[in-house]
Amino acid sequence: MIRTIDLLRQWMLHPPLSSPPVTTLIRLMVGAVFLWEAIMKFVFPDTLGPGRFSLIGLPAPDVMSPFDAAFEAGCGILLMLGLLTRLAAIPMIIDMVVAILSTKIPMLLGTSPLPLPPVPPVSGFWAVLHEVRSEYAQLLGTIYLLIAGPGRQSLDALLAHGRDANAAADPDRSSSKVREETSVIWRFTNWLVAVPT
């Protein structure tokens, strides 16, 4: 059990850096969309923030909307920077699944409380296919980043390079099973992930 948790922690905090250079563009696209959608929840609270959350029946919309927006903004920035990429990707995947289930399923069934699209199709299968395009792209882009990692042009790669340089300078330390991280950020994230275990 402890070994499994340690492997999961290693997988989360030490992603592969071998993904193609185009991964940087995917990171920037996905992260930027999360960031500006988060900002718009504050700028347009009636239509995109608490007002929308209330219409679709999410609990405590005045609390959930700002919380979701702050989380989207923070994870979007982390994805753009390529910092803690896998940790930032997981909640955004959940965010996209909730968005699809709470807004597109009612549209499919013709029971959506949200304003209908201005032109046909307004409900049903074709309307859902048209309206889900953004969430679909965000979901698959984020899943790609979770699997492939942030790529070489990322802060994760920069931090990994620093860890590797420190490990090369002290081979005894790198060969031990429990290795103390030298970076303040990595020590903090290791602590943050290890606290529940």
Buried (B, 14 or more C-beta within 10 A) or exposed (E): EEEEEBEEBEEBBBBBBEBEEEBBEBBBBBBBBBBBBBBBBBEEBEEBBBBBBBBBEBEEBEEBBBEBBEBBBBBBBBBBBBBBBBBBBEBBBEBBEBBBEBBBEBBBEEEBEBEBBEEEBBBEEEBBEBBBEEBBBBBBBBBBBBEBBBBBBBBBBBBBEBBEEBBEEEEEEEEEEEEEBBBEEBEEBBEEBEEEE
